[in-house]
Amino acid sequence: MATTIAPAQDAKLTAPIHDDLAAIDLTPAEHAVDAACISPAQIERAQRVHGITLLCPVAPDHSQQAKSGAGFDKAALSTDWERRRATCPQGNLSRE
């Protein structure tokens, strides 16, 4: 837990909380957070630096593709996190 002034964004506290817990050898395997405390970078950092799996709600896809049905939305892509590549339903790979 961390306390800040009201205008501070919750998302900015996730990494410092993990660092503080690691400093006193109390790093959890999983950390449940709300959607305001999460970003892809935070998910990656928590796992890479501290071995913590962040559990959180997944934000809905508000992209133009998801709204219009034109093209592929994020749910249609297959992601290989190890290789940092995505594959579309037609088999095309993302570029780095």
Biopython code that builds the backbone (N, CA, C, O; Angstrom):
import numpy as np
from Bio.PDB.StructureBuilder import StructureBuilder

atoms = [
    (1, "MET", "N", (0.839, -1.163, 0.000)),
    (1, "MET", "CA", (0.000, 0.000, 0.000)),
    (1, "MET", "C", (0.888, 1.231, 0.000)),
    (1, "MET", "O", (1.965, 1.251, 0.596)),
    (2, "ALA", "N", (0.408, 2.246, -0.681)),
    (2, "ALA", "CA", (1.119, 3.516, -0.712)),
    (2, "ALA", "C", (0.099, 4.647, -0.696)),
    (2, "ALA", "O", (-0.985, 4.525, -1.266)),
    (3, "THR", "N", (0.445, 5.718, -0.057)),
    (3, "THR", "CA", (-0.436, 6.879, 0.021)),
    (3, "THR", "C", (0.235, 8.045, -0.688)),
    (3, "THR", "O", (1.420, 8.310, -0.486)),
    (4, "THR", "N", (-0.532, 8.738, -1.521)),
    (4, "THR", "CA", (-0.005, 9.895, -2.238)),
    (4, "THR", "C", (-1.042, 11.010, -2.217)),
    (4, "THR", "O", (-2.136, 10.857, -1.673)),
    (5, "ILE", "N", (-0.677, 12.119, -2.814)),
    (5, "ILE", "CA", (-1.638, 13.208, -2.963)),
    (5, "ILE", "C", (-2.673, 12.794, -4.018)),
    (5, "ILE", "O", (-2.386, 11.950, -4.866)),
    (6, "ALA", "N", (-3.854, 13.375, -3.969)),
    (6, "ALA", "CA", (-4.960, 12.979, -4.845)),
    (6, "ALA", "C", (-4.642, 13.016, -6.336)),
    (6, "ALA", "O", (-5.060, 12.100, -7.045)),
    (7, "PRO", "N", (-3.928, 14.019, -6.860)),
    (7, "PRO", "CA", (-3.697, 14.048, -8.311)),
    (7, "PRO", "C", (-2.733, 12.973, -8.829)),
    (7, "PRO", "O", (-2.656, 12.761, -10.039)),
    (8, "ALA", "N", (-2.009, 12.300, -7.957)),
    (8, "ALA", "CA", (-1.049, 11.281, -8.399)),
    (8, "ALA", "C", (-1.786, 10.091, -9.005)),
    (8, "ALA", "O", (-2.782, 9.624, -8.452)),
    (9, "GLN", "N", (-1.297, 9.606, -10.138)),
    (9, "GLN", "CA", (-1.917, 8.464, -10.793)),
    (9, "GLN", "C", (-1.511, 7.171, -10.101)),
    (9, "GLN", "O", (-0.342, 6.968, -9.773)),
    (10, "ASP", "N", (-2.492, 6.298, -9.885)),
    (10, "ASP", "CA", (-2.230, 5.011, -9.234)),
    (10, "ASP", "C", (-1.181, 4.193, -9.987)),
    (10, "ASP", "O", (-0.369, 3.501, -9.373)),
    (11, "ALA", "N", (-1.200, 4.274, -11.305)),
    (11, "ALA", "CA", (-0.290, 3.471, -12.115)),
    (11, "ALA", "C", (1.174, 3.763, -11.815)),
    (11, "ALA", "O", (2.026, 2.894, -11.996)),
    (12, "LYS", "N", (1.473, 4.962, -11.365)),
    (12, "LYS", "CA", (2.859, 5.318, -11.077)),
    (12, "LYS", "C", (3.373, 4.670, -9.789)),
    (12, "LYS", "O", (4.569, 4.728, -9.503)),
    (13, "LEU", "N", (2.487, 4.059, -9.017)),
    (13, "LEU", "CA", (2.897, 3.461, -7.744)),
    (13, "LEU", "C", (3.195, 1.972, -7.824)),
    (13, "LEU", "O", (3.807, 1.419, -6.910)),
    (14, "THR", "N", (2.775, 1.314, -8.896)),
    (14, "THR", "CA", (2.943, -0.138, -8.987)),
    (14, "THR", "C", (4.407, -0.539, -8.876)),
    (14, "THR", "O", (4.744, -1.382, -8.044)),
    (15, "ALA", "N", (5.280, 0.034, -9.682)),
    (15, "ALA", "CA", (6.703, -0.331, -9.650)),
    (15, "ALA", "C", (7.359, 0.011, -8.310)),
    (15, "ALA", "O", (8.079, -0.829, -7.771)),
    (16, "PRO", "N", (7.142, 1.210, -7.745)),
    (16, "PRO", "CA", (7.744, 1.499, -6.440)),
    (16, "PRO", "C", (7.268, 0.548, -5.336)),
    (16, "PRO", "O", (8.045, 0.182, -4.455)),
    (17, "ILE", "N", (6.009, 0.155, -5.385)),
    (17, "ILE", "CA", (5.508, -0.810, -4.383)),
    (17, "ILE", "C", (6.253, -2.129, -4.532)),
    (17, "ILE", "O", (6.667, -2.722, -3.536)),
    (18, "HIS", "N", (6.429, -2.596, -5.769)),
    (18, "HIS", "CA", (7.168, -3.849, -5.991)),
    (18, "HIS", "C", (8.614, -3.722, -5.521)),
    (18, "HIS", "O", (9.148, -4.639, -4.897)),
    (19, "ASP", "N", (9.247, -2.591, -5.818)),
    (19, "ASP", "CA", (10.628, -2.376, -5.380)),
    (19, "ASP", "C", (10.735, -2.376, -3.857)),
    (19, "ASP", "O", (11.664, -2.958, -3.297)),
    (20, "ASP", "N", (9.781, -1.722, -3.188)),
    (20, "ASP", "CA", (9.789, -1.678, -1.721)),
    (20, "ASP", "C", (9.584, -3.069, -1.125)),
    (20, "ASP", "O", (10.246, -3.429, -0.152)),
    (21, "LEU", "N", (8.677, -3.849, -1.698)),
    (21, "LEU", "CA", (8.445, -5.209, -1.201)),
    (21, "LEU", "C", (9.672, -6.091, -1.420)),
    (21, "LEU", "O", (10.015, -6.907, -0.565)),
    (22, "ALA", "N", (10.326, -5.925, -2.557)),
    (22, "ALA", "CA", (11.536, -6.704, -2.835)),
    (22, "ALA", "C", (12.657, -6.339, -1.861)),
    (22, "ALA", "O", (13.439, -7.199, -1.457)),
    (23, "ALA", "N", (12.729, -5.067, -1.487)),
    (23, "ALA", "CA", (13.781, -4.613, -0.565)),
    (23, "ALA", "C", (13.672, -5.258, 0.807)),
    (23, "ALA", "O", (14.673, -5.397, 1.510)),
    (24, "ILE", "N", (12.458, -5.653, 1.193)),
    (24, "ILE", "CA", (12.286, -6.306, 2.501)),
    (24, "ILE", "C", (11.941, -7.797, 2.342)),
    (24, "ILE", "O", (11.429, -8.438, 3.259)),
    (25, "ASP", "N", (12.242, -8.321, 1.145)),
    (25, "ASP", "CA", (12.092, -9.747, 0.851)),
    (25, "ASP", "C", (10.654, -10.246, 1.023)),
    (25, "ASP", "O", (10.429, -11.341, 1.538)),
    (26, "LEU", "N", (9.681, -9.434, 0.587)),
    (26, "LEU", "CA", (8.270, -9.823, 0.666)),
    (26, "LEU", "C", (7.591, -9.756, -0.711)),
    (26, "LEU", "O", (6.402, -9.452, -0.807)),
    (27, "THR", "N", (8.345, -10.039, -1.759)),
    (27, "THR", "CA", (7.798, -9.974, -3.110)),
    (27, "THR", "C", (6.763, -11.084, -3.310)),
    (27, "THR", "O", (7.068, -12.257, -3.099)),
    (28, "PRO", "N", (5.542, -10.721, -3.716)),
    (28, "PRO", "CA", (4.521, -11.745, -3.954)),
    (28, "PRO", "C", (4.706, -12.404, -5.329)),
    (28, "PRO", "O", (5.360, -11.839, -6.206)),
    (29, "ALA", "N", (4.138, -13.578, -5.510)),
    (29, "ALA", "CA", (4.151, -14.224, -6.823)),
    (29, "ALA", "C", (3.135, -13.562, -7.740)),
    (29, "ALA", "O", (3.341, -13.473, -8.950)),
    (30, "GLU", "N", (2.027, -13.094, -7.150)),
    (30, "GLU", "CA", (0.969, -12.430, -7.905)),
    (30, "GLU", "C", (0.548, -11.166, -7.182)),
    (30, "GLU", "O", (0.612, -11.090, -5.955)),
    (31, "HIS", "N", (0.116, -10.172, -7.950)),
    (31, "HIS", "CA", (-0.342, -8.911, -7.380)),
    (31, "HIS", "C", (-1.614, -8.519, -8.124)),
    (31, "HIS", "O", (-1.569, -8.256, -9.325)),
    (32, "ALA", "N", (-2.739, -8.477, -7.430)),
    (32, "ALA", "CA", (-4.009, -8.088, -8.030)),
    (32, "ALA", "C", (-4.126, -6.567, -7.990)),
    (32, "ALA", "O", (-4.006, -5.953, -6.930)),
    (33, "VAL", "N", (-4.361, -5.969, -9.153)),
    (33, "VAL", "CA", (-4.487, -4.512, -9.267)),
    (33, "VAL", "C", (-5.724, -4.180, -10.098)),
    (33, "VAL", "O", (-6.255, -5.039, -10.803)),
    (34, "ASP", "N", (-6.177, -2.936, -10.012)),
    (34, "ASP", "CA", (-7.308, -2.541, -10.846)),
    (34, "ASP", "C", (-6.797, -2.007, -12.183)),
    (34, "ASP", "O", (-5.593, -1.832, -12.367)),
    (35, "ALA", "N", (-7.693, -1.755, -13.090)),
    (35, "ALA", "CA", (-7.314, -1.344, -14.446)),
    (35, "ALA", "C", (-6.539, -0.035, -14.476)),
    (35, "ALA", "O", (-5.786, 0.203, -15.420)),
    (36, "ALA", "N", (-6.701, 0.819, -13.472)),
    (36, "ALA", "CA", (-5.978, 2.092, -13.439)),
    (36, "ALA", "C", (-4.495, 1.898, -13.123)),
    (36, "ALA", "O", (-3.695, 2.809, -13.335)),
    (37, "CYS", "N", (-4.126, 0.733, -12.625)),
    (37, "CYS", "CA", (-2.745, 0.479, -12.197)),
    (37, "CYS", "C", (-1.955, -0.361, -13.191)),
    (37, "CYS", "O", (-0.913, -0.908, -12.830)),
    (38, "ILE", "N", (-2.410, -0.477, -14.404)),
    (38, "ILE", "CA", (-1.801, -1.448, -15.297)),
    (38, "ILE", "C", (-1.450, -0.856, -16.661)),
    (38, "ILE", "O", (-2.141, 0.020, -17.182)),
    (39, "SER", "N", (-0.368, -1.359, -17.212)),
    (39, "SER", "CA", (0.022, -1.047, -18.585)),
    (39, "SER", "C", (0.879, -2.225, -19.057)),
    (39, "SER", "O", (1.392, -2.981, -18.232)),
    (40, "PRO", "N", (1.037, -2.389, -20.364)),
    (40, "PRO", "CA", (1.901, -3.467, -20.843)),
    (40, "PRO", "C", (3.320, -3.364, -20.275)),
    (40, "PRO", "O", (3.933, -4.381, -19.950)),
    (41, "ALA", "N", (3.835, -2.151, -20.156)),
    (41, "ALA", "CA", (5.185, -1.974, -19.613)),
    (41, "ALA", "C", (5.256, -2.432, -18.160)),
    (41, "ALA", "O", (6.253, -3.023, -17.744)),
    (42, "GLN", "N", (4.210, -2.166, -17.391)),
    (42, "GLN", "CA", (4.204, -2.579, -15.985)),
    (42, "GLN", "C", (4.107, -4.096, -15.861)),
    (42, "GLN", "O", (4.749, -4.695, -14.997)),
    (43, "ILE", "N", (3.306, -4.716, -16.724)),
    (43, "ILE", "CA", (3.205, -6.179, -16.710)),
    (43, "ILE", "C", (4.569, -6.786, -16.978)),
    (43, "ILE", "O", (5.004, -7.699, -16.277)),
    (44, "GLU", "N", (5.243, -6.269, -18.004)),
    (44, "GLU", "CA", (6.563, -6.793, -18.383)),
    (44, "GLU", "C", (7.588, -6.548, -17.280)),
    (44, "GLU", "O", (8.350, -7.454, -16.943)),
    (45, "ARG", "N", (7.622, -5.347, -16.713)),
    (45, "ARG", "CA", (8.606, -5.025, -15.683)),
    (45, "ARG", "C", (8.405, -5.853, -14.427)),
    (45, "ARG", "O", (9.369, -6.360, -13.853)),
    (46, "ALA", "N", (7.165, -5.991, -14.001)),
    (46, "ALA", "CA", (6.877, -6.762, -12.786)),
    (46, "ALA", "C", (7.388, -8.200, -12.933)),
    (46, "ALA", "O", (7.971, -8.757, -12.003)),
    (47, "GLN", "N", (7.165, -8.794, -14.112)),
    (47, "GLN", "CA", (7.609, -10.168, -14.349)),
    (47, "GLN", "C", (9.127, -10.248, -14.479)),
    (47, "GLN", "O", (9.759, -11.114, -13.872)),
    (48, "ARG", "N", (9.714, -9.346, -15.270)),
    (48, "ARG", "CA", (11.155, -9.397, -15.535)),
    (48, "ARG", "C", (11.993, -9.065, -14.306)),
    (48, "ARG", "O", (12.961, -9.764, -14.007)),
    (49, "VAL", "N", (11.627, -8.007, -13.596)),
    (49, "VAL", "CA", (12.451, -7.533, -12.484)),
    (49, "VAL", "C", (12.204, -8.321, -11.206)),
    (49, "VAL", "O", (13.147, -8.636, -10.481)),
    (50, "HIS", "N", (10.938, -8.645, -10.923)),
    (50, "HIS", "CA", (10.615, -9.251, -9.629)),
    (50, "HIS", "C", (9.933, -10.616, -9.713)),
    (50, "HIS", "O", (9.690, -11.241, -8.680)),
    (51, "GLY", "N", (9.619, -11.091, -10.917)),
    (51, "GLY", "CA", (8.929, -12.376, -11.053)),
    (51, "GLY", "C", (7.482, -12.317, -10.587)),
    (51, "GLY", "O", (6.910, -13.339, -10.210)),
    (52, "ILE", "N", (6.886, -11.126, -10.611)),
    (52, "ILE", "CA", (5.506, -10.933, -10.164)),
    (52, "ILE", "C", (4.568, -10.977, -11.363)),
    (52, "ILE", "O", (4.813, -10.324, -12.377)),
    (53, "THR", "N", (3.493, -11.751, -11.239)),
    (53, "THR", "CA", (2.444, -11.766, -12.250)),
    (53, "THR", "C", (1.372, -10.783, -11.824)),
    (53, "THR", "O", (0.772, -10.933, -10.760)),
    (54, "LEU", "N", (1.129, -9.767, -12.661)),
    (54, "LEU", "CA", (0.076, -8.806, -12.358)),
    (54, "LEU", "C", (-1.267, -9.355, -12.824)),
    (54, "LEU", "O", (-1.413, -9.754, -13.979)),
    (55, "LEU", "N", (-2.237, -9.372, -11.932)),
    (55, "LEU", "CA", (-3.594, -9.816, -12.240)),
    (55, "LEU", "C", (-4.476, -8.586, -12.307)),
    (55, "LEU", "O", (-4.525, -7.795, -11.364)),
    (56, "CYS", "N", (-5.174, -8.424, -13.422)),
    (56, "CYS", "CA", (-5.990, -7.225, -13.576)),
    (56, "CYS", "C", (-7.062, -7.444, -14.625)),
    (56, "CYS", "O", (-6.971, -8.371, -15.430)),
    (57, "PRO", "N", (-8.084, -6.586, -14.617)),
    (57, "PRO", "CA", (-9.085, -6.666, -15.687)),
    (57, "PRO", "C", (-8.467, -6.222, -17.012)),
    (57, "PRO", "O", (-7.598, -5.351, -17.042)),
    (58, "VAL", "N", (-8.917, -6.818, -18.082)),
    (58, "VAL", "CA", (-8.429, -6.447, -19.400)),
    (58, "VAL", "C", (-9.322, -5.342, -19.954)),
    (58, "VAL", "O", (-10.547, -5.467, -19.967)),
    (59, "ALA", "N", (-8.704, -4.278, -20.404)),
    (59, "ALA", "CA", (-9.462, -3.150, -20.952)),
    (59, "ALA", "C", (-10.093, -3.544, -22.279)),
    (59, "ALA", "O", (-9.483, -4.266, -23.068)),
    (60, "PRO", "N", (-11.305, -3.078, -22.527)),
    (60, "PRO", "CA", (-11.936, -3.378, -23.813)),
    (60, "PRO", "C", (-11.179, -2.706, -24.960)),
    (60, "PRO", "O", (-10.492, -1.704, -24.759)),
    (61, "ASP", "N", (-11.311, -3.259, -26.146)),
    (61, "ASP", "CA", (-10.649, -2.724, -27.324)),
    (61, "ASP", "C", (-11.529, -1.636, -27.927)),
    (61, "ASP", "O", (-12.608, -1.924, -28.445)),
    (62, "HIS", "N", (-11.069, -0.381, -27.861)),
    (62, "HIS", "CA", (-11.814, 0.746, -28.401)),
    (62, "HIS", "C", (-11.255, 1.217, -29.739)),
    (62, "HIS", "O", (-11.574, 2.316, -30.194)),
    (63, "SER", "N", (-10.423, 0.393, -30.367)),
    (63, "SER", "CA", (-9.818, 0.797, -31.641)),
    (63, "SER", "C", (-10.885, 0.919, -32.728)),
    (63, "SER", "O", (-11.986, 0.384, -32.601)),
    (64, "GLN", "N", (-10.541, 1.623, -33.780)),
    (64, "GLN", "CA", (-11.466, 1.794, -34.902)),
    (64, "GLN", "C", (-11.818, 0.441, -35.523)),
    (64, "GLN", "O", (-12.958, 0.228, -35.935)),
    (65, "GLN", "N", (-10.845, -0.475, -35.593)),
    (65, "GLN", "CA", (-11.096, -1.789, -36.170)),
    (65, "GLN", "C", (-12.146, -2.559, -35.364)),
    (65, "GLN", "O", (-13.015, -3.213, -35.941)),
    (66, "ALA", "N", (-12.066, -2.482, -34.041)),
    (66, "ALA", "CA", (-13.032, -3.192, -33.199)),
    (66, "ALA", "C", (-14.420, -2.578, -33.327)),
    (66, "ALA", "O", (-15.422, -3.292, -33.300)),
    (67, "LYS", "N", (-14.481, -1.263, -33.464)),
    (67, "LYS", "CA", (-15.775, -0.576, -33.562)),
    (67, "LYS", "C", (-16.457, -0.812, -34.904)),
    (67, "LYS", "O", (-17.667, -1.035, -34.958)),
    (68, "SER", "N", (-15.692, -0.765, -35.977)),
    (68, "SER", "CA", (-16.288, -0.808, -37.311)),
    (68, "SER", "C", (-16.377, -2.218, -37.884)),
    (68, "SER", "O", (-17.150, -2.467, -38.810)),
    (69, "GLY", "N", (-15.595, -3.130, -37.340)),
    (69, "GLY", "CA", (-15.552, -4.467, -37.915)),
    (69, "GLY", "C", (-14.654, -4.542, -39.135)),
    (69, "GLY", "O", (-14.537, -5.597, -39.758)),
    (70, "ALA", "N", (-14.016, -3.426, -39.482)),
    (70, "ALA", "CA", (-13.102, -3.400, -40.623)),
    (70, "ALA", "C", (-11.708, -3.788, -40.157)),
    (70, "ALA", "O", (-11.223, -3.243, -39.165)),
    (71, "GLY", "N", (-11.069, -4.691, -40.829)),
    (71, "GLY", "CA", (-9.725, -5.111, -40.440)),
    (71, "GLY", "C", (-9.767, -6.055, -39.260)),
    (71, "GLY", "O", (-10.808, -6.638, -38.959)),
    (72, "PHE", "N", (-8.647, -6.206, -38.596)),
    (72, "PHE", "CA", (-8.536, -7.111, -37.457)),
    (72, "PHE", "C", (-8.370, -6.300, -36.183)),
    (72, "PHE", "O", (-7.566, -5.369, -36.138)),
    (73, "ASP", "N", (-9.126, -6.648, -35.144)),
    (73, "ASP", "CA", (-8.903, -6.015, -33.852)),
    (73, "ASP", "C", (-7.856, -6.835, -33.090)),
    (73, "ASP", "O", (-7.400, -7.870, -33.576)),
    (74, "LYS", "N", (-7.483, -6.374, -31.914)),
    (74, "LYS", "CA", (-6.420, -7.028, -31.136)),
    (74, "LYS", "C", (-6.729, -8.484, -30.813)),
    (74, "LYS", "O", (-5.824, -9.318, -30.780)),
    (75, "ALA", "N", (-7.999, -8.795, -30.574)),
    (75, "ALA", "CA", (-8.387, -10.160, -30.208)),
    (75, "ALA", "C", (-8.128, -11.149, -31.338)),
    (75, "ALA", "O", (-7.986, -12.345, -31.085)),
    (76, "ALA", "N", (-8.064, -10.675, -32.578)),
    (76, "ALA", "CA", (-7.859, -11.561, -33.718)),
    (76, "ALA", "C", (-6.397, -11.967, -33.881)),
    (76, "ALA", "O", (-6.095, -12.915, -34.607)),
    (77, "LEU", "N", (-5.498, -11.267, -33.219)),
    (77, "LEU", "CA", (-4.067, -11.531, -33.364)),
    (77, "LEU", "C", (-3.585, -12.595, -32.385)),
    (77, "LEU", "O", (-4.057, -12.678, -31.251)),
    (78, "SER", "N", (-2.652, -13.392, -32.838)),
    (78, "SER", "CA", (-1.979, -14.368, -31.987)),
    (78, "SER", "C", (-0.627, -13.760, -31.613)),
    (78, "SER", "O", (0.122, -13.332, -32.491)),
    (79, "THR", "N", (-0.312, -13.719, -30.324)),
    (79, "THR", "CA", (0.911, -13.049, -29.878)),
    (79, "THR", "C", (1.909, -14.048, -29.311)),
    (79, "THR", "O", (1.570, -14.853, -28.442)),
    (80, "ASP", "N", (3.137, -13.992, -29.806)),
    (80, "ASP", "CA", (4.252, -14.782, -29.286)),
    (80, "ASP", "C", (5.106, -13.819, -28.468)),
    (80, "ASP", "O", (5.951, -13.109, -29.012)),
    (81, "TRP", "N", (4.876, -13.804, -27.150)),
    (81, "TRP", "CA", (5.542, -12.831, -26.276)),
    (81, "TRP", "C", (7.043, -13.063, -26.223)),
    (81, "TRP", "O", (7.804, -12.102, -26.113)),
    (82, "GLU", "N", (7.484, -14.297, -26.298)),
    (82, "GLU", "CA", (8.924, -14.603, -26.246)),
    (82, "GLU", "C", (9.661, -13.955, -27.425)),
    (82, "GLU", "O", (10.729, -13.367, -27.255)),
    (83, "ARG", "N", (9.079, -14.072, -28.612)),
    (83, "ARG", "CA", (9.712, -13.534, -29.822)),
    (83, "ARG", "C", (9.272, -12.106, -30.136)),
    (83, "ARG", "O", (9.783, -11.477, -31.062)),
    (84, "ARG", "N", (8.308, -11.600, -29.343)),
    (84, "ARG", "CA", (7.792, -10.250, -29.513)),
    (84, "ARG", "C", (7.226, -10.050, -30.913)),
    (84, "ARG", "O", (7.523, -9.059, -31.580)),
    (85, "ARG", "N", (6.403, -11.010, -31.350)),
    (85, "ARG", "CA", (5.783, -10.990, -32.667)),
    (85, "ARG", "C", (4.301, -11.303, -32.554)),
    (85, "ARG", "O", (3.879, -12.059, -31.679)),
    (86, "ALA", "N", (3.523, -10.720, -33.438)),
    (86, "ALA", "CA", (2.096, -11.014, -33.537)),
    (86, "ALA", "C", (1.815, -11.569, -34.929)),
    (86, "ALA", "O", (2.465, -11.199, -35.907)),
    (87, "THR", "N", (0.831, -12.466, -34.997)),
    (87, "THR", "CA", (0.434, -13.056, -36.266)),
    (87, "THR", "C", (-1.042, -12.777, -36.490)),
    (87, "THR", "O", (-1.860, -13.015, -35.602)),
    (88, "CYS", "N", (-1.391, -12.275, -37.668)),
    (88, "CYS", "CA", (-2.791, -12.003, -37.981)),
    (88, "CYS", "C", (-3.462, -13.285, -38.447)),
    (88, "CYS", "O", (-2.771, -14.266, -38.722)),
    (89, "PRO", "N", (-4.793, -13.309, -38.545)),
    (89, "PRO", "CA", (-5.490, -14.524, -38.981)),
    (89, "PRO", "C", (-5.076, -15.026, -40.359)),
    (89, "PRO", "O", (-5.281, -16.201, -40.666)),
    (90, "GLN", "N", (-4.501, -14.169, -41.193)),
    (90, "GLN", "CA", (-4.036, -14.598, -42.516)),
    (90, "GLN", "C", (-2.612, -15.143, -42.466)),
    (90, "GLN", "O", (-2.071, -15.530, -43.502)),
    (91, "GLY", "N", (-1.993, -15.183, -41.288)),
    (91, "GLY", "CA", (-0.654, -15.742, -41.137)),
    (91, "GLY", "C", (0.482, -14.754, -41.307)),
    (91, "GLY", "O", (1.647, -15.150, -41.264)),
    (92, "ASN", "N", (0.176, -13.475, -41.498)),
    (92, "ASN", "CA", (1.229, -12.459, -41.642)),
    (92, "ASN", "C", (1.811, -12.101, -40.279)),
    (92, "ASN", "O", (1.084, -11.966, -39.295)),
    (93, "LEU", "N", (3.144, -11.950, -40.235)),
    (93, "LEU", "CA", (3.834, -11.603, -38.988)),
    (93, "LEU", "C", (4.021, -10.098, -38.863)),
    (93, "LEU", "O", (4.179, -9.397, -39.862)),
    (94, "SER", "N", (4.002, -9.612, -37.636)),
    (94, "SER", "CA", (4.263, -8.198, -37.381)),
    (94, "SER", "C", (5.734, -7.889, -37.650)),
    (94, "SER", "O", (6.578, -8.784, -37.689)),
    (95, "ARG", "N", (6.014, -6.618, -37.832)),
    (95, "ARG", "CA", (7.402, -6.177, -38.009)),
    (95, "ARG", "C", (7.898, -5.635, -36.694)),
    (95, "ARG", "O", (7.114, -5.144, -35.881)),
    (96, "GLU", "N", (9.187, -5.720, -36.481)),
    (96, "GLU", "CA", (9.761, -5.178, -35.240)),
    (96, "GLU", "C", (9.999, -3.707, -35.362)),
    (96, "GLU", "O", (10.478, -3.079, -34.418)),
]
sb = StructureBuilder()
sb.init_structure("model")
sb.init_model(0)
sb.init_chain("A")
sb.init_seg("    ")
for serial, (resi, resn, name, xyz) in enumerate(atoms, 1):
    if name == "N":
        sb.init_residue(resn, " ", resi, " ")
    sb.init_atom(name, np.array(xyz, "f"), 0.0, 1.0, " ", f" {name:<3s}", serial, name[0])
structure = sb.get_structure()
